Amino acid sequence: MNNDLVVKLKDIFQCPDTKEELMYVTKGASEGEFINKFETKFQTMRGFVDFVGHGSAKRVTKRISSNKEQTFADLYEDFLGAKNWKSKTFNSIAWGISLNPDLFTKPMKVFLTEVQEGMVLDIPVVSGIISTPVYMDFRRMTFVAVGYSSDCLQKAHGRLAGKDVDNTILIQGEAHKLPLRDGTFDTATSFGGINFIKNYSGAFKEIFRVLKKGAKFTGVAYVRGIKNLTDTIVDKLLLPKNYFNSVFTKDELQKALAAAGFSNISISRFESDTLVIVTATKT
């Protein structure tokens, strides 16, 4: 964690529960804590700011041998990178395409090239395999990357450590109650996975709240109701294991964005019939 950046940007944060101002106390070169008037503490540690509180964010693990556990971050990267025959077969059956990080990184870069500079909310960052290369390419922008899984944030922090990256803050927080002030961001992206967000309709309202007027939100999501086999895989495998947290049809996605306040909503096919890329504007 770049503590200098935390101190510089501390005024963008607020208590996620009460929305009140927070006092920041520096505890060392790379540690500190935000405190509200009730003395609830949110720590800056382990490479990210913990706005969930008390280290309560989920840690998803899967036992893969008698001596080793696989985190959700590991599993996410295995399948996104199609690192073995199981993930390649799964991707081909479920999504109808061969996944790789560049598939998502490239449109994220294209989108941000149009923005050029300013504050960017990236949610969820997941393991950072998609987003962190973008942070390093867009040094004139400041990225606030939000995730819920501590395992994923540790992996994202590891990708940035030692790379002289001074434009990124990682936050452990919940998308439907962001610890961020109104009208802070020039744009928001979600190429890591809208389907990993709990309470996606609440998250869209929060994203809308923290964006500046005229700012755009864009991201990629799976939508149900297109391919029966994919829907069955999601319902029987991904949802029960908490690998996905939100699912919706294209129409439900459109309505949730509109209900949040967004306009100029565009939802179109992204590389596969079951995936869409969405853009929306806070007018």
ABEGO torsion letter per residue (X at the ends): XBAAAAAAAAAABBBAAAGBBBBBBBAEAABBBBBBAAGBBBBBBGGBBBAAEGGABBBBBBBABAABBBBAAAAAAAAAAGABAAAAAAAAAAAGBBBBAAAAAAAAAAAAAAAGBEBBBBOBAEAGAAAAAAAAABAABBBBBBBABAAAAAAAAAAABGAGBAABBBBBBBAABBABBBGABABBBBAAGAAABBGAAAAAAAAAAABBBGBBBBBBBBBBGABAAAAAAAAAAAAAAGABABBBBAAAAAAAAAAAGBBGBBBBBBGBAABBBBBBBBX
